[in-house]
Amino acid sequence: DWLQRPENGLRGLDAALQTAGANVSADDVFKGWVVANLIGDNSRAPAEYQYDRLNFGRVTPQTLGNLPSDGQTTVSQYAADYYSLDSSRALRVEFTGAAKVRPIAAAPHSGEHYWWSGRANHSDITLTHEFDLSAVSSASLHYWAWFDIENGWDYGYLVVSTDGGKTWQGLATPGMTDYDPQNKAYTQKFYTGDSGGDWVEESADLTPFAGNKILLRFEYITDPILTMSGLAIDDLSIPEINFHDDAESDAGWQAAGFNRVTAYLPEEWSLQWVTFAGNVPTVQPVAVADGTHASFDVPAKFNAVLVVSAFAPTTLEPAAYELHVK
C-alpha cells in the first residue's frame, strides 16, 4: 500500500499505516528499524525487531572512546549512531542535541527567509510571478542563488512567458551551465551541480520582453532516483520597475512546491537504550527533556548499547550533538 500512495516518502508511509489501523507513525517505524539493525539477527530479541527473511550484517557499535575529546559530533538525518556502554565501572551519560538545523548548508542571503525548492524526487517545482514591463524600454532581473542539484540529472531553470504561460523560453545567467550529458535539459542554460556552498549573485536580461507583461518562473525538475538539497533564491529585484523582494513576504509569487523558509528547522531526537542481560535484548526509550537533553546512569559491568538518532524531515544537513560520559 505504501508504494501505491501518491504521497512521497514518510508521508506516504504515515498514510499507509493509518489506513492499516496501525497505532504507530513513520517515525516510530524508523526508531524500530535502527534497533532492528542492531539486534535483528538475535533470535531472543522481541519479534518486532527480528529480520526473518533478510540477512543483513549486524551493526558494530563504536566505543565512547572514539568520540572527540569535547564530545561533539554529528549524525545524519534519519540515521543512527551506536555506542557500546559496557564498562567495568558505573557511568553517567549526558546528552545534548541541537534544537534546530538548517534546511540547506547556508543561512539566508539576507534577513530571515528565502525561497527554497525543497527536496523531492520525480517532481516539477515552480515559483512564478507576473511582471508588467509595458512602461519600460529595458529591464533586468537580479537575485542571489544557492543550489545543490544532482549534477547532469536534475535541473533548475529560469524561464519567461509572454503568452500567459502557454509557452516558455529559457533565460541565461552567469552562474548557469550547459553541462547536460543525458541530453535531458529543456533550455540551453540551467542550474545543475552546486554553487560551491555559497550564494552566487545572478542577473538576467529582460530587455527583449520590455513593453510586455510577462510571467517569470524559477523551476526545479528532478528524476526519480537521487535528490540533493535543491535550489534556493533570495533578494530579487527588477530595478527598472522598482521591484525589490527580500523574501520576507510572498511579494506576489505563486509557489507550487517552493516554500519561503526560515534559517532553521526544528530538530528532533530519539535515544534508545538496548540492554543484553542474559543475552536477551531489551529496548528502552530514553526521555529527551525539552527535546534536546537527556542523562542516565549505567551500572558497572552492564552490557548495553545507546542508539542516537535524529530526524528532521526535508533536510540533508547533519544534526549536531554532544555526548559526555562521567
GIWO-V777160 format. One record per residue. N is the residue number from 1. RES is the residue in one small letter. NEAR is the number of other ideal C-beta (glycine too) atoms within 12 Angstrom. Layout:
n->{N & N}
res->{RES & RES}
near->{NEAR & NEAR}
//
This chain:
n->{1 & 2 & 3 & 4 & 5 & 6 & 7 & 8 & 9 & 10 & 11 & 12 & 13 & 14 & 15 & 16 & 17 & 18 & 19 & 20 & 21 & 22 & 23 & 24 & 25 & 26 & 27 & 28 & 29 & 30 & 31 & 32 & 33 & 34 & 35 & 36 & 37 & 38 & 39 & 40 & 41 & 42 & 43 & 44 & 45 & 46 & 47 & 48 & 49 & 50 & 51 & 52 & 53 & 54 & 55 & 56 & 57 & 58 & 59 & 60 & 61 & 62 & 63 & 64 & 65 & 66 & 67 & 68 & 69 & 70 & 71 & 72 & 73 & 74 & 75 & 76 & 77 & 78 & 79 & 80 & 81 & 82 & 83 & 84 & 85 & 86 & 87 & 88 & 89 & 90 & 91 & 92 & 93 & 94 & 95 & 96 & 97 & 98 & 99 & 100 & 101 & 102 & 103 & 104 & 105 & 106 & 107 & 108 & 109 & 110 & 111 & 112 & 113 & 114 & 115 & 116 & 117 & 118 & 119 & 120 & 121 & 122 & 123 & 124 & 125 & 126 & 127 & 128 & 129 & 130 & 131 & 132 & 133 & 134 & 135 & 136 & 137 & 138 & 139 & 140 & 141 & 142 & 143 & 144 & 145 & 146 & 147 & 148 & 149 & 150 & 151 & 152 & 153 & 154 & 155 & 156 & 157 & 158 & 159 & 160 & 161 & 162 & 163 & 164 & 165 & 166 & 167 & 168 & 169 & 170 & 171 & 172 & 173 & 174 & 175 & 176 & 177 & 178 & 179 & 180 & 181 & 182 & 183 & 184 & 185 & 186 & 187 & 188 & 189 & 190 & 191 & 192 & 193 & 194 & 195 & 196 & 197 & 198 & 199 & 200 & 201 & 202 & 203 & 204 & 205 & 206 & 207 & 208 & 209 & 210 & 211 & 212 & 213 & 214 & 215 & 216 & 217 & 218 & 219 & 220 & 221 & 222 & 223 & 224 & 225 & 226 & 227 & 228 & 229 & 230 & 231 & 232 & 233 & 234 & 235 & 236 & 237 & 238 & 239 & 240 & 241 & 242 & 243 & 244 & 245 & 246 & 247 & 248 & 249 & 250 & 251 & 252 & 253 & 254 & 255 & 256 & 257 & 258 & 259 & 260 & 261 & 262 & 263 & 264 & 265 & 266 & 267 & 268 & 269 & 270 & 271 & 272 & 273 & 274 & 275 & 276 & 277 & 278 & 279 & 280 & 281 & 282 & 283 & 284 & 285 & 286 & 287 & 288 & 289 & 290 & 291 & 292 & 293 & 294 & 295 & 296 & 297 & 298 & 299 & 300 & 301 & 302 & 303 & 304 & 305 & 306 & 307 & 308 & 309 & 310 & 311 & 312 & 313 & 314 & 315 & 316 & 317 & 318 & 319 & 320 & 321 & 322 & 323 & 324 & 325 & 326}
res->{d & w & l & q & r & p & e & n & g & l & r & g & l & d & a & a & l & q & t & a & g & a & n & v & s & a & d & d & v & f & k & g & w & v & v & a & n & l & i & g & d & n & s & r & a & p & a & e & y & q & y & d & r & l & n & f & g & r & v & t & p & q & t & l & g & n & l & p & s & d & g & q & t & t & v & s & q & y & a & a & d & y & y & s & l & d & s & s & r & a & l & r & v & e & f & t & g & a & a & k & v & r & p & i & a & a & a & p & h & s & g & e & h & y & w & w & s & g & r & a & n & h & s & d & i & t & l & t & h & e & f & d & l & s & a & v & s & s & a & s & l & h & y & w & a & w & f & d & i & e & n & g & w & d & y & g & y & l & v & v & s & t & d & g & g & k & t & w & q & g & l & a & t & p & g & m & t & d & y & d & p & q & n & k & a & y & t & q & k & f & y & t & g & d & s & g & g & d & w & v & e & e & s & a & d & l & t & p & f & a & g & n & k & i & l & l & r & f & e & y & i & t & d & p & i & l & t & m & s & g & l & a & i & d & d & l & s & i & p & e & i & n & f & h & d & d & a & e & s & d & a & g & w & q & a & a & g & f & n & r & v & t & a & y & l & p & e & e & w & s & l & q & w & v & t & f & a & g & n & v & p & t & v & q & p & v & a & v & a & d & g & t & h & a & s & f & d & v & p & a & k & f & n & a & v & l & v & v & s & a & f & a & p & t & t & l & e & p & a & a & y & e & l & h & v & k}
near->{17 & 22 & 12 & 11 & 20 & 13 & 20 & 25 & 28 & 25 & 20 & 21 & 29 & 25 & 22 & 24 & 24 & 19 & 15 & 15 & 9 & 19 & 9 & 19 & 22 & 27 & 26 & 23 & 27 & 30 & 32 & 32 & 31 & 35 & 39 & 31 & 32 & 38 & 36 & 30 & 20 & 26 & 15 & 17 & 27 & 19 & 15 & 20 & 29 & 22 & 23 & 14 & 7 & 13 & 9 & 16 & 11 & 20 & 25 & 14 & 27 & 21 & 18 & 31 & 16 & 17 & 24 & 15 & 12 & 12 & 23 & 19 & 27 & 23 & 35 & 22 & 33 & 27 & 23 & 33 & 36 & 31 & 37 & 30 & 37 & 23 & 23 & 12 & 15 & 16 & 27 & 20 & 33 & 26 & 41 & 28 & 38 & 29 & 22 & 22 & 33 & 30 & 37 & 41 & 24 & 31 & 24 & 28 & 32 & 21 & 20 & 17 & 29 & 41 & 48 & 40 & 43 & 34 & 34 & 32 & 23 & 20 & 25 & 24 & 34 & 31 & 41 & 29 & 33 & 24 & 34 & 23 & 29 & 17 & 15 & 23 & 15 & 18 & 33 & 27 & 39 & 28 & 40 & 33 & 44 & 38 & 44 & 34 & 39 & 32 & 22 & 22 & 26 & 40 & 42 & 49 & 39 & 44 & 38 & 38 & 26 & 24 & 14 & 14 & 22 & 9 & 15 & 24 & 26 & 27 & 36 & 25 & 33 & 19 & 31 & 32 & 26 & 18 & 21 & 22 & 14 & 15 & 11 & 18 & 28 & 23 & 28 & 19 & 26 & 36 & 44 & 36 & 27 & 28 & 34 & 14 & 15 & 19 & 27 & 28 & 22 & 34 & 26 & 35 & 22 & 36 & 21 & 19 & 32 & 24 & 18 & 24 & 24 & 35 & 32 & 42 & 39 & 47 & 39 & 46 & 34 & 31 & 23 & 14 & 12 & 19 & 29 & 36 & 34 & 46 & 52 & 48 & 51 & 38 & 30 & 37 & 28 & 33 & 18 & 25 & 27 & 13 & 27 & 19 & 34 & 24 & 35 & 21 & 14 & 18 & 25 & 19 & 29 & 19 & 26 & 21 & 27 & 33 & 29 & 29 & 31 & 22 & 26 & 22 & 27 & 23 & 32 & 29 & 40 & 40 & 42 & 39 & 33 & 42 & 29 & 24 & 15 & 10 & 13 & 17 & 32 & 24 & 30 & 20 & 21 & 32 & 18 & 26 & 17 & 15 & 24 & 26 & 23 & 29 & 23 & 29 & 20 & 31 & 19 & 15 & 15 & 25 & 24 & 35 & 39 & 44 & 41 & 41 & 37 & 42 & 34 & 34 & 28 & 29 & 34 & 26 & 30 & 23 & 38 & 29 & 38 & 27 & 40 & 23 & 26 & 16}
//
